[in-house]
Amino acid sequence: MKATVLRALFMWLVLFIILQPIFTYIDYLLDLQVKANTSYITQKAATEGMVTASMKSEVIANLKAVGFPEASIHITSSTETVQERKRRMDVYISAPRMNLFPYNFSGVAQPTRYYGHGSIMSEYLD
């Protein structure tokens, strides 16, 4: 009986050891997806001079396809008006971070959101 209990406890430990790198990689890919979409919308906004509603809906659709809930994706910009050429534009995207880790081995609390920040000079020509 004692050997069976020890074997069962050992199997859970092995499962944690196997799954932890997989969950870490998924977490990295989700973070990379937010940053890639931030870069994408920033580059598109440069030619338009601002972040438009259609750009926001396109990026929200991209992130929703990966698994982020649509209502909790926040896209903000440093400006709401068209910026003339050579003006700096900042774009921020924030999406909720899913808790993928079954146990936190460090004592530090994990972040609750993924963040992306992009800045570019406006390329808008009137």
Contacts in CASP RR format, 6 or more apart in sequence:
PFRMAT RR
TARGET T0000
AUTHOR 0000-0000-0000
METHOD contacts of the structure
MODEL  1
MKATVLRALFMWLVLFIILQPIFTYIDYLLDLQVKANTSYITQKAATEGM
VTASMKSEVIANLKAVGFPEASIHITSSTETVQERKRRMDVYISAPRMNL
FPYNFSGVAQPTRYYGHGSIMSEYLD
16 102 0 8 1.000
16 103 0 8 1.000
19 102 0 8 1.000
20 101 0 8 1.000
23 100 0 8 1.000
23 101 0 8 1.000
23 102 0 8 1.000
24 101 0 8 1.000
26 100 0 8 1.000
27 97 0 8 1.000
27 100 0 8 1.000
27 101 0 8 1.000
30 66 0 8 1.000
30 68 0 8 1.000
30 95 0 8 1.000
30 97 0 8 1.000
30 98 0 8 1.000
30 114 0 8 1.000
31 114 0 8 1.000
33 62 0 8 1.000
33 63 0 8 1.000
33 66 0 8 1.000
34 63 0 8 1.000
34 93 0 8 1.000
34 95 0 8 1.000
34 114 0 8 1.000
34 115 0 8 1.000
34 116 0 8 1.000
35 116 0 8 1.000
37 59 0 8 1.000
37 62 0 8 1.000
37 63 0 8 1.000
37 93 0 8 1.000
38 91 0 8 1.000
38 92 0 8 1.000
38 93 0 8 1.000
38 116 0 8 1.000
38 117 0 8 1.000
38 118 0 8 1.000
39 118 0 8 1.000
40 59 0 8 1.000
40 62 0 8 1.000
41 51 0 8 1.000
41 55 0 8 1.000
41 56 0 8 1.000
41 58 0 8 1.000
41 59 0 8 1.000
41 75 0 8 1.000
41 91 0 8 1.000
41 93 0 8 1.000
42 89 0 8 1.000
42 91 0 8 1.000
42 118 0 8 1.000
42 119 0 8 1.000
42 120 0 8 1.000
43 120 0 8 1.000
44 55 0 8 1.000
45 51 0 8 1.000
45 52 0 8 1.000
45 55 0 8 1.000
45 77 0 8 1.000
45 89 0 8 1.000
45 91 0 8 1.000
45 120 0 8 1.000
46 89 0 8 1.000
46 120 0 8 1.000
46 121 0 8 1.000
46 122 0 8 1.000
46 123 0 8 1.000
46 124 0 8 1.000
47 123 0 8 1.000
47 124 0 8 1.000
48 55 0 8 1.000
48 82 0 8 1.000
48 124 0 8 1.000
49 82 0 8 1.000
49 83 0 8 1.000
49 89 0 8 1.000
49 122 0 8 1.000
49 123 0 8 1.000
49 124 0 8 1.000
50 77 0 8 1.000
50 79 0 8 1.000
50 80 0 8 1.000
50 81 0 8 1.000
50 82 0 8 1.000
50 83 0 8 1.000
50 89 0 8 1.000
50 124 0 8 1.000
51 75 0 8 1.000
51 77 0 8 1.000
51 89 0 8 1.000
51 91 0 8 1.000
56 75 0 8 1.000
59 73 0 8 1.000
59 75 0 8 1.000
59 93 0 8 1.000
60 70 0 8 1.000
60 73 0 8 1.000
60 75 0 8 1.000
63 73 0 8 1.000
63 93 0 8 1.000
63 95 0 8 1.000
64 70 0 8 1.000
64 73 0 8 1.000
68 95 0 8 1.000
68 96 0 8 1.000
69 96 0 8 1.000
72 95 0 8 1.000
72 96 0 8 1.000
73 93 0 8 1.000
73 94 0 8 1.000
73 95 0 8 1.000
74 92 0 8 1.000
74 93 0 8 1.000
74 94 0 8 1.000
74 95 0 8 1.000
75 91 0 8 1.000
75 92 0 8 1.000
75 93 0 8 1.000
76 91 0 8 1.000
76 92 0 8 1.000
76 94 0 8 1.000
77 89 0 8 1.000
77 90 0 8 1.000
77 91 0 8 1.000
77 92 0 8 1.000
78 88 0 8 1.000
78 89 0 8 1.000
78 90 0 8 1.000
78 91 0 8 1.000
79 89 0 8 1.000
82 124 0 8 1.000
83 89 0 8 1.000
83 122 0 8 1.000
83 124 0 8 1.000
84 122 0 8 1.000
84 124 0 8 1.000
84 126 0 8 1.000
85 121 0 8 1.000
85 122 0 8 1.000
85 123 0 8 1.000
85 124 0 8 1.000
85 125 0 8 1.000
86 121 0 8 1.000
86 122 0 8 1.000
87 121 0 8 1.000
87 122 0 8 1.000
88 119 0 8 1.000
88 120 0 8 1.000
88 121 0 8 1.000
88 122 0 8 1.000
89 119 0 8 1.000
89 120 0 8 1.000
89 121 0 8 1.000
89 122 0 8 1.000
90 117 0 8 1.000
90 118 0 8 1.000
90 119 0 8 1.000
91 117 0 8 1.000
91 118 0 8 1.000
91 119 0 8 1.000
92 115 0 8 1.000
92 116 0 8 1.000
92 117 0 8 1.000
92 118 0 8 1.000
93 115 0 8 1.000
93 116 0 8 1.000
93 117 0 8 1.000
94 113 0 8 1.000
94 114 0 8 1.000
94 115 0 8 1.000
94 116 0 8 1.000
95 113 0 8 1.000
95 114 0 8 1.000
96 112 0 8 1.000
96 113 0 8 1.000
96 114 0 8 1.000
97 110 0 8 1.000
97 111 0 8 1.000
97 112 0 8 1.000
97 113 0 8 1.000
97 114 0 8 1.000
99 110 0 8 1.000
101 110 0 8 1.000
104 110 0 8 1.000
END
